[in-house]
Amino acid sequence: MFEQPGCVWCQRFENEIAPGYAGSDEGRLAPLRRVDLKAQASAGFELATNVRITPTFVLVDGGREIGRLTGYPGKEFFWPELADLTNRLPPNPNRAPPRTSAE
């Protein structure tokens, strides 16, 4: 997640999504790492293009960007969009699979 101080949409994400993110299926597939917008050059992975809007959620695999969500559309739209994004991840036997609702 690329963020910057004073970003009201970042704060809205923080209030609505962040508390349950790590425990979600998507959170287990794509743990949240926060990067200051001004530090993107030293983020440690290859971006397809520079990030200009916060928040921007960049899905990374193998040090390269797989896809991104630009902006925070609200909790009703965030989860489905994130699920679509994580479905782009290539199969990886070392990655923990999402839990089923029976677990």
WOWOUR-V292988 format. One record per residue. N is the residue number from 1. RES is the residue in three letters. PHI is phi in radians with two decimals (* if undefined). PSI is psi in radians with two decimals (999 if undefined). NEAR is the number of other C-alpha atoms within 8 Angstrom. Layout:
# WOWOUR-V292988
n,res,phi,psi,near
N,RES,PHI,PSI,NEAR
N,RES,PHI,PSI,NEAR
This chain:
# WOWOUR-V292988
n,res,phi,psi,near
1,MET,*,2.04,10
2,PHE,-1.52,2.27,14
3,GLU,-2.45,3.00,13
4,GLN,-2.65,2.68,11
5,PRO,-1.01,2.45,4
6,GLY,1.46,0.03,4
7,CYS,-1.34,1.94,10
8,VAL,-1.20,-0.56,6
9,TRP,-1.28,-0.55,10
10,CYS,-1.12,-0.73,12
11,GLN,-1.16,-0.68,8
12,ARG,-1.10,-0.75,8
13,PHE,-1.02,-0.78,12
14,GLU,-1.01,-0.72,9
15,ASN,-1.35,-0.70,8
16,GLU,-1.60,-0.57,8
17,ILE,-2.04,-0.77,9
18,ALA,-0.92,-0.71,9
19,PRO,-1.01,-0.58,8
20,GLY,-1.87,0.04,7
21,TYR,-1.07,-0.90,10
22,ALA,-1.04,-0.53,10
23,GLY,-1.51,-0.06,7
24,SER,-1.46,2.80,8
25,ASP,-0.99,-0.77,8
26,GLU,-1.17,-0.64,12
27,GLY,-1.13,-0.57,11
28,ARG,-1.30,-0.59,12
29,LEU,-1.32,-0.62,11
30,ALA,-2.37,1.38,8
31,PRO,-0.97,2.49,8
32,LEU,-1.37,2.22,8
33,ARG,-2.16,2.26,5
34,ARG,-1.68,2.35,7
35,VAL,-2.30,2.26,10
36,ASP,-1.16,2.39,9
37,LEU,-0.92,-0.67,11
38,LYS,-1.30,-0.21,6
39,ALA,-1.83,0.28,8
40,GLN,-1.10,-0.50,11
41,ALA,-1.14,-0.44,6
42,SER,-1.93,0.43,6
43,ALA,-1.19,-0.40,7
44,GLY,1.62,0.23,6
45,PHE,-2.62,2.87,9
46,GLU,-1.57,2.14,7
47,LEU,-1.60,2.53,7
48,ALA,-1.17,-0.71,6
49,THR,-2.59,2.84,4
50,ASN,-1.09,2.58,6
51,VAL,-1.55,2.30,9
52,ARG,-2.13,-0.32,5
53,ILE,-2.08,2.45,7
54,THR,-2.06,2.55,14
55,PRO,-1.35,2.62,14
56,THR,-2.22,2.27,14
57,PHE,-1.85,2.02,10
58,VAL,-1.92,2.15,11
59,LEU,-1.56,2.19,11
60,VAL,-2.13,2.42,10
61,ASP,-2.48,2.27,8
62,GLY,1.09,0.51,4
63,GLY,1.41,0.11,8
64,ARG,-2.23,2.59,10
65,GLU,-1.20,2.28,13
66,ILE,-1.69,-0.60,10
67,GLY,3.12,3.08,9
68,ARG,-2.66,2.73,10
69,LEU,-2.01,2.08,10
70,THR,-1.71,2.10,9
71,GLY,1.53,3.00,10
72,TYR,-2.08,1.95,11
73,PRO,-1.51,0.04,7
74,GLY,1.79,2.74,7
75,LYS,-1.13,-0.50,9
76,GLU,-1.13,-0.54,7
77,PHE,-1.77,-0.46,8
78,PHE,-1.05,-0.89,10
79,TRP,-1.07,-0.84,8
80,PRO,-1.09,-0.68,8
81,GLU,-1.15,-0.69,9
82,LEU,-1.17,-0.69,10
83,ALA,-1.07,-0.76,9
84,ASP,-1.05,-0.71,8
85,LEU,-1.16,-0.81,11
86,THR,-1.19,-0.40,11
87,ASN,-1.16,-0.25,6
88,ARG,-1.40,-0.22,8
89,LEU,-1.10,2.35,8
90,PRO,-1.21,2.69,4
91,PRO,-0.99,2.44,4
92,ASN,-2.57,1.96,5
93,PRO,-1.15,-0.30,5
94,ASN,-1.54,-0.18,4
95,ARG,-1.51,2.34,6
96,ALA,-1.16,2.31,7
97,PRO,-1.28,2.75,6
98,PRO,-1.15,2.60,8
99,ARG,-1.31,2.65,7
100,THR,-1.59,2.90,5
101,SER,-1.16,-0.30,4
102,ALA,-1.39,-0.23,4
103,GLU,-1.44,999,4
